[in-house]
Each structure stands twice: as C-alpha cells, then as structure tokens.
C-alpha cells in the first residue's frame, strides 16, 4: 500500500487499561482493540492512541472473567459527541 499511497499507515492494535465503566458492574482489566482488521480498505484513518489518551471502548463479554469482544472504539472527544451517557458521566 505504501507504494500506492505514500501517506498510508499500517493499521494498528493496542491494549488499554479500563479506568471507568458507564454501563455494567464487571469489567476486564485490559481490552485490546485495533483499526484496519488487516486491510487498508477497513482502516478509518483514526490515529493510534498514545499512552494516556482516553478512549471509549464498546464491548461485549459472556462473563466478567471472559474474554471481551470489542465492538467499537473511539477517542473520548469523538464518542462524547454522539453518546449522551458520556457527557453526563465522563470527566
């Protein structure tokens, strides 16, 4: 892809610590999420989070100790524009 587009950046994957839950009582300590899913066509251009960045991660899990399946992830500033629960609960 870099040969076709010099600005192309490979998709990324990070592991993050959970610091606050908005819905639910149980939470895994860590969540892994990514962009691109192995394809440049699926990469939405969101920059990789850096240490200390606050993100909102929507996930589901069969149990509080089960492996979480991340459904969506967004920077806090972006997610708070569309999810009213964040404006009330996240500071």
C-alpha positions as YAML, in Angstrom:
chain: A
units: angstrom
residues:
- id: 1
  name: UNK
  ca: [0.00, 0.00, 0.00]
- id: 2
  name: UNK
  ca: [2.82, 2.45, 0.72]
- id: 3
  name: UNK
  ca: [3.88, 2.18, -2.90]
- id: 4
  name: UNK
  ca: [0.39, 3.29, -3.97]
- id: 5
  name: UNK
  ca: [-0.05, 5.99, -1.32]
- id: 6
  name: UNK
  ca: [2.94, 7.49, 0.48]
- id: 7
  name: UNK
  ca: [0.69, 8.66, 3.37]
- id: 8
  name: UNK
  ca: [-0.64, 5.16, 4.07]
- id: 9
  name: UNK
  ca: [-0.01, 3.97, 7.63]
- id: 10
  name: UNK
  ca: [-0.45, 0.36, 8.55]
- id: 11
  name: UNK
  ca: [-3.40, -0.49, 10.78]
- id: 12
  name: UNK
  ca: [-2.63, -0.67, 14.49]
- id: 13
  name: UNK
  ca: [-3.55, -2.67, 17.61]
- id: 14
  name: UNK
  ca: [-3.27, -1.54, 21.24]
- id: 15
  name: UNK
  ca: [-4.02, -2.89, 24.72]
- id: 16
  name: UNK
  ca: [-5.65, -0.45, 27.14]
- id: 17
  name: UNK
  ca: [-6.47, -0.37, 30.85]
- id: 18
  name: UNK
  ca: [-10.13, 0.07, 31.78]
- id: 19
  name: UNK
  ca: [-10.45, 3.10, 34.08]
- id: 20
  name: UNK
  ca: [-14.22, 3.66, 34.22]
- id: 21
  name: UNK
  ca: [-17.40, 1.77, 33.34]
- id: 22
  name: UNK
  ca: [-20.51, 3.64, 32.20]
- id: 23
  name: UNK
  ca: [-22.77, 0.58, 31.91]
- id: 24
  name: UNK
  ca: [-22.29, -2.70, 33.82]
- id: 25
  name: UNK
  ca: [-20.62, -3.65, 37.04]
- id: 26
  name: UNK
  ca: [-17.95, -6.06, 35.86]
- id: 27
  name: UNK
  ca: [-15.08, -5.20, 33.61]
- id: 28
  name: UNK
  ca: [-11.90, -6.79, 32.34]
- id: 29
  name: UNK
  ca: [-8.76, -5.01, 33.48]
- id: 30
  name: UNK
  ca: [-7.42, -4.78, 29.93]
- id: 31
  name: UNK
  ca: [-9.01, -4.50, 26.48]
- id: 32
  name: UNK
  ca: [-7.28, -4.89, 23.13]
- id: 33
  name: UNK
  ca: [-8.63, -3.02, 20.11]
- id: 34
  name: UNK
  ca: [-7.44, -2.12, 16.65]
- id: 35
  name: UNK
  ca: [-8.13, -0.47, 13.33]
- id: 36
  name: UNK
  ca: [-7.89, -1.90, 9.85]
- id: 37
  name: UNK
  ca: [-8.57, -5.56, 10.58]
- id: 38
  name: UNK
  ca: [-5.70, -6.48, 8.29]
- id: 39
  name: UNK
  ca: [-6.88, -4.38, 5.35]
- id: 40
  name: UNK
  ca: [-6.13, -0.81, 4.35]
- id: 41
  name: UNK
  ca: [-9.67, -0.57, 2.98]
- id: 42
  name: UNK
  ca: [-11.07, -1.08, 6.50]
- id: 43
  name: UNK
  ca: [-8.76, 1.47, 8.13]
- id: 44
  name: UNK
  ca: [-10.86, 4.55, 9.01]
- id: 45
  name: UNK
  ca: [-7.82, 6.78, 9.42]
- id: 46
  name: UNK
  ca: [-8.07, 7.14, 13.19]
- id: 47
  name: UNK
  ca: [-4.64, 7.74, 14.67]
- id: 48
  name: UNK
  ca: [-3.22, 5.16, 17.05]
- id: 49
  name: UNK
  ca: [-3.82, 6.08, 20.69]
- id: 50
  name: UNK
  ca: [-0.80, 7.16, 22.69]
- id: 51
  name: UNK
  ca: [-0.16, 6.42, 26.36]
- id: 52
  name: UNK
  ca: [-2.57, 8.50, 28.45]
- id: 53
  name: UNK
  ca: [-5.13, 9.10, 25.67]
- id: 54
  name: UNK
  ca: [-8.71, 8.49, 26.80]
- id: 55
  name: UNK
  ca: [-10.83, 6.31, 24.54]
- id: 56
  name: UNK
  ca: [-14.33, 4.89, 24.76]
- id: 57
  name: UNK
  ca: [-14.49, 1.19, 24.01]
- id: 58
  name: UNK
  ca: [-17.81, -0.55, 23.45]
- id: 59
  name: UNK
  ca: [-17.54, -4.28, 24.06]
- id: 60
  name: UNK
  ca: [-19.47, -7.37, 25.00]
- id: 61
  name: UNK
  ca: [-18.48, -10.37, 27.06]
- id: 62
  name: UNK
  ca: [-20.26, -13.53, 28.17]
- id: 63
  name: UNK
  ca: [-18.95, -13.11, 31.70]
- id: 64
  name: UNK
  ca: [-16.94, -10.67, 33.77]
- id: 65
  name: UNK
  ca: [-13.97, -13.03, 33.55]
- id: 66
  name: UNK
  ca: [-14.46, -14.00, 29.90]
- id: 67
  name: UNK
  ca: [-12.55, -12.56, 27.00]
- id: 68
  name: UNK
  ca: [-14.11, -9.27, 25.91]
- id: 69
  name: UNK
  ca: [-15.10, -8.78, 22.29]
- id: 70
  name: UNK
  ca: [-14.60, -5.15, 21.27]
- id: 71
  name: UNK
  ca: [-17.37, -3.87, 19.01]
- id: 72
  name: UNK
  ca: [-16.33, -0.23, 18.51]
- id: 73
  name: UNK
  ca: [-13.69, 2.17, 19.85]
- id: 74
  name: UNK
  ca: [-13.35, 5.94, 19.54]
- id: 75
  name: UNK
  ca: [-11.35, 8.77, 21.07]
- id: 76
  name: UNK
  ca: [-13.30, 10.24, 24.01]
- id: 77
  name: UNK
  ca: [-13.76, 13.59, 22.26]
- id: 78
  name: UNK
  ca: [-15.41, 11.92, 19.26]
- id: 79
  name: UNK
  ca: [-17.54, 9.46, 21.23]
- id: 80
  name: UNK
  ca: [-18.87, 12.14, 23.57]
- id: 81
  name: UNK
  ca: [-20.37, 13.96, 20.58]
- id: 82
  name: UNK
  ca: [-22.68, 11.04, 19.80]
- id: 83
  name: UNK
  ca: [-23.18, 9.19, 23.10]
- id: 84
  name: UNK
  ca: [-25.08, 11.31, 25.66]
- id: 85
  name: UNK
  ca: [-24.08, 8.96, 28.51]
- id: 86
  name: UNK
  ca: [-20.52, 10.21, 28.17]
- id: 87
  name: UNK
  ca: [-21.40, 13.87, 28.60]
- id: 88
  name: UNK
  ca: [-23.02, 13.03, 31.92]
- id: 89
  name: UNK
  ca: [-20.53, 10.51, 33.28]
- id: 90
  name: UNK
  ca: [-17.04, 11.09, 31.92]
- id: 91
  name: UNK
  ca: [-14.93, 13.97, 33.15]
...
